[in-house]
Amino acid sequence: MSSETLLERPDAWADLLAALAECLREPDEDLLEHVQDGELQDALADAVERLDLQPAPGIDPPSVSSVGVMTESYLALFEALETPYAPNAESPYKPWYGERTGLMAGPPAEEMRRRYAAIDADVPPCYPADHVSLLLEYGSLLLDAGAVDAFVVFQEDHFDWFPALRLATAGAAAESPFHRWAVFLLDDVATTLRSRLGSEPIDDETAASMVDRIGDVSPWTAVFQQEDRRQSS
């Protein structure tokens, strides 16, 4: 049976992934406006209804007051402004190169850079190539292009750390209500996606082992790498 048969409504999945990508990108005025005027919630609700997700995930975002508050929330939860924290890129949760250790710019980021180069696209400035928002956008692009089989392989390889992101978020020091909501929603959606594709769920032990990797490297390594990336952009 082909993936096209297994994955019904790829158009709706594409829209849902794109909406989740917006939730988890670096905050700006556009994101603030989309949250405050209900546009983001409407996009999520529309996709969830078309996919008939049951039980329906919580799509009502916490209220946000300003870009500054959202940015502080983002940095505290995802970029070690407070610790423990929850890196929002894939590399920290995955094995690195042999005996080498590190957080950012590991093998998943290298692969994503190759994927972007193959479609003549650039990784946006100030983002690691395997940032959660970029992974979701790339998955959405595959579905929009009708490449369902390619998407199924991609999500199997690059969405499997979302339960670890949720676990790290649950244990993080920052309150960050909007971004906690976004991470939990992401994991709920990804779990349903795996189920509909007939994939095995990511068990708690596997997720915990991914989170344990973060503790093997100083969180300030991520801060320095983020600063280096900004200075070089």
C-alpha positions as CSV (number, residue, x, y, z in Angstrom):
1,M,0.0,0.0,0.0
2,S,1.5,3.4,-1.0
3,S,1.9,6.3,1.4
4,E,-0.6,8.2,-0.7
5,T,-3.3,5.7,0.4
6,L,-2.1,5.8,4.0
7,L,-2.0,9.5,4.4
8,E,-5.4,11.0,3.6
9,R,-5.8,14.7,3.1
10,P,-2.2,15.6,2.6
11,D,-3.3,19.1,1.7
12,A,-4.7,19.5,5.2
13,W,-1.6,18.1,6.8
14,A,0.5,20.6,4.8
15,D,-1.6,23.4,6.2
16,L,-1.4,22.1,9.7
17,L,2.3,21.8,9.6
18,A,2.7,25.3,8.2
19,A,0.5,26.7,11.0
20,L,2.6,24.8,13.6
21,A,5.8,26.1,12.0
22,E,4.5,29.7,12.5
23,C,3.8,29.0,16.2
24,L,7.4,27.9,16.7
25,R,9.4,30.4,14.7
26,E,11.2,33.4,16.2
27,P,8.5,35.9,17.3
28,D,7.9,39.1,15.4
29,E,5.1,41.6,14.7
30,D,3.4,39.3,12.2
31,L,3.2,36.4,14.5
32,L,1.9,38.6,17.3
33,E,-0.8,40.0,15.0
34,H,-1.8,36.5,13.8
35,V,-2.2,35.3,17.4
36,Q,-4.1,38.3,18.6
37,D,-6.5,38.6,15.7
38,G,-7.3,34.9,15.8
39,E,-5.8,34.1,12.3
40,L,-3.4,31.5,13.7
41,Q,-6.1,29.8,15.7
42,D,-8.5,29.8,12.7
43,A,-5.8,28.1,10.5
44,L,-5.2,25.4,13.1
45,A,-8.9,24.9,13.6
46,D,-9.6,24.6,9.9
47,A,-6.9,22.0,9.4
48,V,-7.9,20.0,12.5
49,E,-11.5,19.9,11.3
50,R,-10.5,18.8,7.8
51,L,-8.4,16.0,9.3
52,D,-11.0,15.0,11.9
53,L,-8.3,14.7,14.6
54,Q,-9.7,12.8,17.5
55,P,-9.4,13.7,20.3
56,A,-9.1,17.2,19.0
57,P,-5.8,18.8,20.2
58,G,-5.9,22.1,22.2
59,I,-5.7,24.8,19.5
60,D,-6.5,27.8,21.7
61,P,-3.2,29.6,22.2
62,P,-2.5,31.5,25.5
63,S,-2.9,35.3,25.2
64,V,0.2,37.2,24.2
65,S,0.8,40.9,24.9
66,S,3.8,42.0,22.9
67,V,6.7,40.8,20.7
68,G,9.1,41.6,23.6
69,V,7.2,39.2,25.9
70,M,7.0,36.5,23.3
71,T,10.7,36.9,22.5
72,E,11.7,36.6,26.1
73,S,9.5,33.5,26.4
74,Y,11.2,32.0,23.3
75,L,14.7,32.7,24.4
76,A,14.1,31.5,28.0
77,L,12.6,28.2,26.9
78,F,14.6,27.4,23.7
79,E,17.9,29.2,23.9
80,A,19.0,28.7,27.6
81,L,18.1,32.2,28.9
82,E,16.9,30.0,31.8
83,T,18.0,26.5,32.5
84,P,17.2,23.7,32.3
85,Y,15.9,24.5,28.8
86,A,14.6,22.8,25.7
87,P,16.6,23.3,22.5
88,N,14.3,23.7,19.5
89,A,16.5,22.1,16.9
90,E,17.0,18.4,16.1
91,S,20.8,18.1,16.5
92,P,20.9,18.3,20.3
93,Y,18.7,15.2,20.6
94,K,20.5,13.0,18.1
95,P,23.8,11.2,18.0
96,W,26.7,13.2,16.7
97,Y,29.9,12.4,14.7
98,G,31.6,9.4,16.3
99,E,33.1,10.5,19.6
100,R,32.5,14.2,19.0
101,T,29.9,15.9,21.2
102,G,28.0,19.1,20.7
103,L,24.5,20.6,20.5
104,M,23.9,22.7,17.4
105,A,24.9,21.9,13.8
106,G,25.1,18.2,14.1
107,P,24.3,15.5,11.4
108,P,20.6,16.5,11.1
109,A,21.5,20.1,10.4
110,E,24.0,19.0,7.8
111,E,21.4,17.0,6.0
112,M,18.9,19.8,6.1
113,R,21.5,22.1,4.5
114,R,21.9,19.6,1.7
115,R,18.2,19.5,1.3
116,Y,17.9,23.3,1.1
117,A,20.8,23.4,-1.4
118,A,19.0,20.8,-3.6
119,I,16.0,23.1,-4.0
120,D,18.2,26.3,-4.4
121,A,17.0,27.7,-1.1
122,D,18.9,29.3,1.7
123,V,18.6,28.6,5.4
124,P,17.1,31.7,7.0
125,P,19.5,33.9,8.9
126,C,19.7,33.2,12.7
127,Y,18.1,29.8,12.3
128,P,19.9,26.4,12.6
129,A,19.2,24.4,9.6
130,D,17.3,21.8,11.7
131,H,15.2,24.3,13.6
132,V,11.8,22.8,14.4
133,S,10.0,25.5,12.4
134,L,12.1,24.8,9.3
135,L,11.5,21.1,9.5
136,L,7.8,21.6,9.7
137,E,7.9,24.1,6.7
138,Y,10.0,21.6,4.7
139,G,7.5,18.8,5.4
140,S,4.6,21.1,4.4
141,L,6.4,21.9,1.1
142,L,6.8,18.2,0.3
143,L,3.1,17.6,0.8
144,D,2.2,20.7,-1.2
145,A,4.4,19.3,-4.0
146,G,2.5,16.0,-3.9
147,A,5.7,14.1,-2.7
148,V,3.8,12.1,-0.1
149,D,6.2,9.1,-0.1
150,A,9.2,11.5,0.4
151,F,7.3,13.2,3.2
152,V,6.7,10.0,5.0
153,V,10.4,9.1,5.0
154,F,11.2,12.7,6.0
155,Q,8.9,12.8,9.0
156,E,10.1,9.3,10.1
157,D,13.7,10.7,10.2
158,H,13.1,14.2,11.4
159,F,9.9,14.3,13.5
160,D,10.9,11.5,15.8
161,W,12.4,13.9,18.4
162,F,9.3,15.8,19.0
163,P,8.4,13.8,22.1
164,A,11.8,14.6,23.5
165,L,11.2,18.3,22.8
166,R,8.0,18.0,24.8
167,L,9.7,16.2,27.6
168,A,12.5,18.8,27.8
169,T,9.9,21.5,27.7
170,A,7.9,20.0,30.5
171,G,11.1,20.0,32.6
172,A,12.3,23.4,31.6
173,A,12.6,26.3,34.1
174,A,10.9,29.0,31.9
175,E,7.2,29.4,32.2
176,S,6.8,30.4,28.6
177,P,3.0,29.6,28.3
178,F,2.7,30.3,24.6
179,H,5.6,28.2,23.5
180,R,4.8,25.4,25.9
181,W,1.4,25.3,24.4
182,A,2.9,25.2,20.9
183,V,5.3,22.3,21.8
184,F,2.6,20.2,23.4
185,L,0.3,20.8,20.4
186,L,3.1,19.9,18.0
187,D,3.7,16.6,19.8
188,D,0.0,15.7,19.9
189,V,-0.3,16.3,16.2
190,A,2.9,14.4,15.4
191,T,1.8,11.5,17.5
192,T,-1.5,11.3,15.6
193,L,0.4,11.6,12.3
194,R,2.6,8.6,13.2
195,S,-0.5,6.6,14.2
196,R,-2.3,7.3,10.9
197,L,0.8,6.3,9.0
198,G,1.0,3.0,10.9
199,S,4.3,3.9,12.5
200,E,5.3,2.8,16.0
201,P,4.9,5.5,18.7
202,I,8.1,7.0,20.2
203,D,8.2,5.4,23.6
204,D,9.1,7.4,26.8
205,E,12.4,5.7,27.2
206,T,13.6,6.7,23.8
207,A,12.4,10.3,24.3
208,A,14.2,10.4,27.7
209,S,17.4,9.2,26.2
210,M,17.3,12.0,23.7
211,V,16.8,14.5,26.4
212,D,19.7,13.1,28.4
213,R,22.0,14.1,25.5
214,I,21.4,17.7,26.3
215,G,22.8,17.3,29.7
216,D,26.1,16.0,28.3
217,V,27.0,19.4,27.0
218,S,27.0,22.7,28.8
219,P,23.8,24.7,27.9
220,W,26.0,27.8,27.4
221,T,27.5,26.0,24.4
222,A,24.2,26.6,22.7
223,V,24.2,30.3,23.7
224,F,27.7,30.8,22.2
225,Q,26.7,29.0,19.0
226,Q,23.6,31.1,18.7
227,E,25.7,34.3,19.1
228,D,28.3,33.1,16.6
229,R,25.5,32.4,14.1
230,R,24.1,35.9,14.5
231,Q,27.4,37.5,14.1
232,S,28.2,35.6,10.9
233,S,24.7,36.3,9.3
